[in-house]
Amino acid sequence: MDLSEKLLNLRKANDLTQEQLAEKTGVSRQSVSKWESGQSVPELDKIVALCDIFNVSTDYLLKPSEIDLLSAKTQMLENQQKTLEKEIQTKERKKKALLSCAAVYLIAFALLILIRSLVWEIDFLWRLFPGFTLHIILFCIATAVSIIVCLRMKADSR
């Protein structure tokens, strides 16, 4: 594998665009494109900068080797695996938040039914909160609790 292939593989393995790599090395995107296509070779100071960015030695970058391709592909696969794991964790957190909110609303609904069935014992509640006032209050409390649960889950995920 030559320098151009190594640069291309390292850039992709580190999830960088040509433009992002160009910014980090202080060159244009077209320069990075030419390096990767083998049309030109980076200057010595840019090679040193590339080694720092990709955390590799100049020997690795400049000397040809077949093992390098395997390690670059391994790095790329590891990055893809990390990305997938993050996506799975995000989906799990969303699922947990949704189920928690549903549980809060079900509890509020059950309380409302319980209060309605005990109307003869707690008639003062209906006089205190006429019409749908009690329903709205329970809905607002359930919404507030759901928001708090979601915020705590979001804070715990950080």
Secondary structure in CASP SS format (residue, H / E / C, confidence):
PFRMAT SS
TARGET T0000
AUTHOR 0000-0000-0000
METHOD secondary structure of the structure
MODEL  1
M C 1.00
D C 1.00
L H 1.00
S H 1.00
E H 1.00
K H 1.00
L H 1.00
L H 1.00
N H 1.00
L H 1.00
R H 1.00
K H 1.00
A H 1.00
N C 1.00
D C 1.00
L C 1.00
T C 1.00
Q H 1.00
E H 1.00
Q H 1.00
L H 1.00
A H 1.00
E H 1.00
K H 1.00
T H 1.00
G C 1.00
V C 1.00
S C 1.00
R H 1.00
Q H 1.00
S H 1.00
V H 1.00
S H 1.00
K H 1.00
W H 1.00
E H 1.00
S H 1.00
G C 1.00
Q C 1.00
S C 1.00
V C 1.00
P C 1.00
E C 1.00
L H 1.00
D H 1.00
K H 1.00
I H 1.00
V H 1.00
A H 1.00
L H 1.00
C H 1.00
D H 1.00
I H 1.00
F H 1.00
N C 1.00
V C 1.00
S C 1.00
T H 1.00
D H 1.00
Y H 1.00
L H 1.00
L H 1.00
K C 1.00
P C 1.00
S C 1.00
E C 1.00
I H 1.00
D H 1.00
L H 1.00
L H 1.00
S H 1.00
A H 1.00
K H 1.00
T H 1.00
Q H 1.00
M H 1.00
L H 1.00
E H 1.00
N H 1.00
Q H 1.00
Q H 1.00
K H 1.00
T H 1.00
L H 1.00
E H 1.00
K H 1.00
E H 1.00
I H 1.00
Q H 1.00
T H 1.00
K H 1.00
E H 1.00
R H 1.00
K H 1.00
K H 1.00
K H 1.00
A H 1.00
L H 1.00
L H 1.00
S H 1.00
C H 1.00
A H 1.00
A H 1.00
V H 1.00
Y H 1.00
L H 1.00
I H 1.00
A H 1.00
F H 1.00
A H 1.00
L H 1.00
L H 1.00
I H 1.00
L H 1.00
I H 1.00
R H 1.00
S H 1.00
L C 1.00
V C 1.00
W C 1.00
E C 1.00
I C 1.00
D H 1.00
F H 1.00
L H 1.00
W H 1.00
R H 1.00
L H 1.00
F C 1.00
P C 1.00
G C 1.00
F C 1.00
T H 1.00
L H 1.00
H H 1.00
I H 1.00
I H 1.00
L H 1.00
F H 1.00
C H 1.00
I H 1.00
A H 1.00
T H 1.00
A H 1.00
V H 1.00
S H 1.00
I H 1.00
I H 1.00
V H 1.00
C H 1.00
L H 1.00
R H 1.00
M H 1.00
K H 1.00
A H 1.00
D H 1.00
S H 1.00
R C 1.00
END
